[in-house]
Amino acid sequence: MRVALVHPPESVQSIGSEIVQHPINIASIAAYIRRENDAEVELWDYAVLDHPSEDFRERMRRFKPQIVGFSCMTPLIVQGAELARIAKQEDPEVLVVVGGPHVSAIPEHTLEQYESFDISAIGEGEQTMSEIIHALEHGLPLENIASTAVRIDGAIRRNELRDLIHDLDDLPYPARDLIDLELYKGSSSPGLDSSLQRITELFTSRGCPMNCIFCASAVTHRNKVRFRSAEHVLGEVRQCVEQYGIQHFTIDDDTFTYGHKRLTAICDGLRELGVSWDCDSRVDSVNPEVLKMMADSGCKKIAFGVETGSPRMLELIKKQITVEQIEDGFDWAHRAGILTSAFIMIGSHPSETIEDLDQTLALIKRIRPDFVLVYIAVPYPGTELYHIMHDQELVFTEDWNEYDIVRTIPKWRTENFSPDQLVALQEKLYRKIYFTPRFIAQKLFAIRSLDDFRYMWDKGFSLLSFLGDRRKQSKISAPSGD
C-alpha cells in the first residue's frame, strides 16, 4: 500500500510564513502506519515545496499512491481540496482522506463542501489512518471506522469517536527521515535564527485543560491532557541529536510546564544532552524556581499567551489568569535570563473596546517582552468564539481562504470595530510596541554578535514591510485611544 501524506500550501504569503516548522503531526502519523501497516509512505510538505499544483501532479504520477491524506487547518482547507481534485484527475480510484482541526470541527460539512474528499478523519490521526489503510488493503467496508465521516453512495455517514490514545509512549517517534530538513529555512519560533543551528519541533504532551473561547485545541483533544514520559521524550531528543544533528528544540506543547516532576526530569536530560530549547507556556504554571531550572537546562525563550491586558477581557475569554500573574511570569522569566515572547490578540471577544486595548498596551510596556506577536482573533470553526460571532451575525464569509491569522483583511467585525479598524488597530499596536526608544534600546543592548545584528536587521525590515502592507490594506485610521 502506497500512502502520501500532504501538508497543503498557504493561500497567501503571510508574515507567519517566516515561521517554518517541520510537519511533526503528519510525521507522527507516517511513523505509526509504517509500524502498523504494510505501507510505503511519502510526506509532501507544500509549506516549503514550490509550485504546488505542478509538483503534486508529478509526484502523483511517480509514486502512484492508493491513499492521499491531507492535514488541514482552516486556512489550508481550500488548497487541500484543490490538490485532492488533482489527485482524482490523476487517479479516479485514489482514496482521499482529510484530517486536521478544521475537519475535526465540521467533518460532515467539509465533505459536503468539497467533493474531492472521500473520508474525513476526526481528531487524532494515527489509529484512524491505520484502520483506513487496513480496510482498503483487505477490501473491507469503510463506513464503520470510528472517528470518521465518510461519503457512501452520495450520502455522508458520521461514526462515533474513538477513545483518545491513552499511552503516548506507545507511539513511535515521528518519521523525520521523510522530512527534507534542508528545505526549512525560516525560524521555528520568533527570535530564533535557524540559519545558525538545526532546529526541530517536539511535542511532549497532547491537549489543554483550559477552555479559552478562541482556541480549537478541544476539537482534537477534548480538553484532556496526556503526557509522554520523560524517558520517551528524551529518547526522541537523543535520536534527533545523533541521527539528524539537531541542536535546538522548539517544544510546541500547549501545556509543557504542567507537572513539575516530569518537567524536572526532562530538564535534567536536556541539560545532560547539551541542547538548547524554547517553549510555550502559561503564566500560571511557572514560578521562579521552575524558570531558573529551565534556564539552567538550556531554555533560551519562553512564549506566554497574554492575549489582553484587560481584566474584563481575560474573564470573558475564559483565560483563567490575572494581570498580576502575567506581570509575575514575565518578571520571573527576565530574572532567570530567558527571552520572553508575548502573544496578543485583538478581538478575542467581540465586546472589546478601545479602553481594553489601552490596558493591553500599558501591560506590554510594564512586562517588557523581547518579542510581541499581535494577532486579530479568527473565529475558527469549533471554537466558542465562532458560535458567539455567528450568533451576533458578525461573520460575513465561509470562504476559508479568508481565515488567515495574519495577512488578510478580516471578513468579520466586532461590536465596536469594523474589519478595517481591526487591521488599523493591529498596525497601531505594533508601532507603539516596537518603534519606541526604550524597545529599540532594549534590542540594541541585546546584540552580542554580527549574527545577532543581522537577524535583528532582517526581522526589522520584515516587520516594516508587513506594517506597510497593513497600512495600505486598511482604508481608515485606527480609533483613537490613550
N, C-alpha and C positions, 0 to 999 in steps of 0.2 A: 504494500500500500504506500503510495506516494502522497505526502501531505505538505502543502505550502501554507505557512502562517505569515500573515501580511499586516504590517502597520501602514495605513493609508497616508497619503501626503496631506499637508495642511492646505486649505483652500486659499489662504492668503499668507504672505510672509509677515510675521509679526516680530516684535522685539523679543517675544518669548522663544522664537526660533533660534535665538542665540544660545538658549539653554538647551543643549542637545544631550539626551540621556540614552543609555542603552535600553532596548526594549526587554527589560527583565521579565515582565509579565508573560510575554509570549515565549521567551526563552525557557521559562519555568514549565509552561505547557509542553514545549518541544521536548524537554528532558523527560517529562513524565510519560508522554506517549511513546518515546523511544524505548523506555523501560518496560511499559505495559503492553505494547502492541508490536507487531512485526511491521514496522513503518520506517520509511526513509523520509526525513523531514528537512525542509529548507525554510529559512527565515528571510523575508524580504521587507526591509525597513525603508519606506519612502520618506521618512524624515531626513534621510541622508542620501538616498539614491536619486539620481537625476532622471528627468524625462519619464515620469511615472507611467503614462499610458503605453509608450513605445517599449520601455524596458519591461513592463509587466507582460505585454503581449509576447515578447521574445522569450521571457522566462517560462511562460505557459507552454510555448512550443517546444522548448528544450527539455523541461522537466516532466511535462505531461502529468500533473498531479490529478489524482482522483478526488481529492478533497482540498478546497481552499478555504482557510479560515481567516476572518478579518477581526481585528481588535479595534473597536471604535469608541472614542469619546464623542460627545455630541458634535463638536465642530468638524469631525472627521467622517461622519456617517454618510454624507452625500458623496464624498470622494471614494469611500469604500464601496458604496453601491455602484458607482461608475466603473470601478475596477472589476466588481463582480459581474457587471454586464459584459465587459470584455472577456472575462473568463468563460461566460456562457457562449459567447460568439466563437471562441476558440474550441470549446468542447461542450456541447449542449448537455452531455451526461455528467459533467462535473458537479459534485455536491458542494454548495456554497454555504458555509456556516458563518454567522456573525455573532460576536460577543462584545463585552465591554460595558461600561457604566450606562451608556445611552440605551442599549438594547435591554439591559437588565431592568431599567426603569419602565420601558414601554415595549415589551417584546412583541406583542401582537400587532401593535400599531406600526412597528418597524417593518414587519413582514408585509403588512397591508400597503405601506407607503412605497416599498422597494421590492418589486417582483424578482429582482436578480438574486435576492437572498432566499435560500430554501429553508433554513432552520436557524433559530436563534438560541444561543447558549446563555442562560441566565445565571449571573453570579460567578463564582469561581469556575475556571475553565478546565482544570486538569482532568478530573474524573469524567466530566460530561463529554469532552472531546475524545477521550479514550473509548467511551462507550459508543459514541457515534462511529468511530473508526471500526470498532469491533463489529457493530451491526452491519455496516456497509460491506466489510470484508467477508462476512459469513451469510450475506443475503437475508438478514433479519430485518423486521419492520422497524422504522424509525419513530413511529408515532407515540411510543410509550416511554421514551427515555426521559428520566427525571431532569428537572431544571432546563427544560426546553419549551419553545413554542415552535411548531412545525407546520408547514404547508402540506396538506394531504388532499389531493383531488380538488384543489381550489379553495378548500376551507382551511382555517387555521385552528389548530388544537394547542392549548397550553396545558402542560403537565405539572404535577406537583413538584415543589422544590425538594432537592436532596439535602441531607444534613451537610453542614459545613465540615470541612476537613478538620478533624479534632487534633490530630498529631501532626503538626507541621514538620517535625523531624523526619517523618516518613517520606517527605518529598525529596527527590534528587536535587542536587544543585543545578541552577539554571544552565542551559546549554550555551555557554559563552563561545564555544567552538564554532557555533553557527553565526556569530556576530563578527563582522569585519571591523575590528577595533580601530583601524587606521582611518575609517570614514568619519569618525566622531570628533570633529574639530572644535565644537563650541564648548562653553563651560557647562559642567553638570549642575552648577549652582552659582548664583550671583556672587562674585568676589573670588572665585576660584579660576585660575588660568590653566586650562587643560593642556595648553601648549608646553607647559613646564613639567608636567607629570602625567602619568597614565592613571585615569580615574574610572571607576565603575560605580554603579549603584548597588545598594544592598538593602534587602528587606529582612528584618529580624522578627517581625510580627505582622499580623493582619488585623485590621479593624480598629474602631474607635468607639468608646462607650458614650461619647457625647452626642448631642442632637442639634448642633448648630444648623440654623434653618437654611443656610446657603450651601451646605455640604452634601454630596451624594454618596459618601462612604457607606452609609447604612444600606444603600441599594444593593451593594455587593456583599457586605459583611454583617448586616442586620444588627448593628450596634453591639456586636460581640467581639471581644479581643482575644486573640490566640497568639501565644508566644512560641518561638523556636527556642530551644535550649541554648545556653552559651556555648556548649561544646559543638553543637551543629553549626551555629553561626561562625565560630572561629575556624571550623573545618573548611567552610566556604572561603573565608578570608585567606587562609593558608593556600588553598588551591589557586585563588586569584593571584596571589603573590608569586607562587612557584611556577605556574603554567602560563600566566599572561602578563607578568611583570607589573601588576597593579601596585601603585604607590599610595593612592588616596581613595577613600571610600565615602560616597555620599549616602548616608543612611536615610532612606525615604519613608520610614515608618510614620504613621500618624501618632504613635504612642511610644516612641523608643525609650523615653526616660521614665516610664512606669516600671515598677518592680525593681527597687534599688538593689536587691540581692543579685538578680540576674544581670543588671546593668554593671555592677561592680565586677562580676566575673568576666563580662565581655570587655570592659575597660582594661582589666589586668591582662587579658590575652592580646588586645590590640597594642598595648604598651610593649609587651614582650616581642611582638612581631615587628615593631618599629615602623608602623604605618601611621599616616595621618588620616583624619576623617572629619566630617561635618554632619549635622543632623537638623531635623525639625523637632520642635518640642512645644509644650505648653508651659506658660509661666507658673502654673500651679503645680507642676510636677518636678520642679528643681529647687535646690537650696544651695547655700554657699559651699557646703562640703561636697555635694554631688558635682557641682560645676568645677571645683578645683580638681576633683578626681578625674573628670572628663578632660580637662586641660592637660593634666599630667600624663594622660594616656594618648595624647596626640590630637585631641579635638581642636580644630582651628576656627570653626564657626558654628554658631547655633542660630537658627531662624525661629522666631516666635510669631504665631498668629495673633496680631494685635487687633486688627480689623477696625477698631474705633477707639477714640478716647472719651466717648460719652457714656457715662454710667447707664443712662436711659437706653441707649442703643445696645450696650452689652447685654442688658436684661432682655430686650426684645428679640435679639438674635440667638438667645439661649447659649451664649458663650460660656457661661458659668465661671467667669473670672472677674476680678475687680481691677480698677485702675491702679490701686495700691499694689496688687500682685504684679501687674505689668511693670511698674516702676522698680519693684524689688528685683524681679527677674533680670532686667537689663542691667541694673546696678551690680548685682552679683556676678553676671557674666563679664562685665567690664573689669571688675576686680580680679577675676580669675584669668584675665588676659585672653579671653575668647572673643573673636569678632562676632558682631551681632547683626542680624537682619530682621527687619520688621515687615510683615505683610499688612497692608492697609486696604480696606475695601470701601468704596463709595457706593451707597445704595444697598447696603447689606440688609436693610429693612426699608420698605418704601416710604416710611414716615420720616426719614432722616431730614434734618433741617440744616441751614447754614450754621446755626449755633452749635449743633452736634459736630459739624466738620471743623469749626473753630476749636472745639475742645480736642479733636483729634490732632490738629496741627500743634496745639500747645503741648500735648503729651509727647509728640515726636521730638519737640525741642527739648523737653525735660529728659527723655530717656536716651537721647543721642545715639541712635543706632548707626552702625557703619554703613549699612545698605538699607534702602527702603524700596519696596515694590508697591505701587499704588494701582489697584485694580478697580474696575467698575464691576459690581456684582452681576453675575449672569444667572438668570432663573432656569437652571438646568432641570430637565425632567427628573422626577423622583425626589426633588427637594421640597421642603416645606415652602421655601421662597417661591418656587414655581407655582404652587397652588394659591398662595396669598396674592401674587401679582395677577394671575389669571382671574381669580375671583373679583379683583378690583378692575379688571379689563385694562391693565397697564401694559400688556404684551401685545405687539402688533404683528408678529410673524411666527410661522413654524418653518421658515427656511433655516435649517440648522447650520448652514454656512455662516449665518449672521451671529452665531453664538460663540464667536471667538472672544477670548477673555481679554485681548489686548488691543487689536488693531481696528476693528470695525466700529462704526458708529452704532450704538445700541439701537435695536428695533423694539425698545421698551422704554418706559419712563418711570419715574417715581411720583409720589403725590406732589412733590414740590419742585421737581426738576425735569425739564424736557431732555430728550436724548442729547441735543447739542449742549445743553447746560451741564450734563454729566461729563461729557468729554472736556468741556472747558474747565470744570472743577478738577478733573484729573490732572490736566496740564498745569493748572494753577498750583495744586498741591506739590507737584514735582518741583516746580520752580521755587516755591517758598521753602522747600526742604533742602534741595541740593545747591541752589545758587545763592548761598548766603556766605558772608565772610567766615563765620565760625565753621561751617561744614567744609568749605574749601580748605581752610587752615588745618582742620582735622585730617583731611585726606593727604595733604602735603606732608604733614608730620609723620604719617603712617608709611610713607615711601622709604624703603630700605635698600632698593637696588634699581638698576636700569630696567629690569623686567617688571618691577612694580610700577615704575613710571610709565612704561609702555602700555601696561594693562589699563591703568587709570586713564591714560590719554585716549586709548581706543574706546573704552566704555563711555567716557565723557562725550566723545563725538557721536557715539551711537544714541546716547540719551538726547543730545541736542537735535539729532536728525528725527528721532521719534517725536519730540515735543514740537518740532517744526511741522511735521505731518499732522499732528493732532490739532495744532492751531489752524492749519488750512482746512481741516475737516470740519472744525467747529465754526459755525457761522456767527456765533454771538460770544460775548464776553461772559466770564463766569459771574454768577450772582455775587454780590459784594458781601463781605464779612469782615471781621477784625483781622 
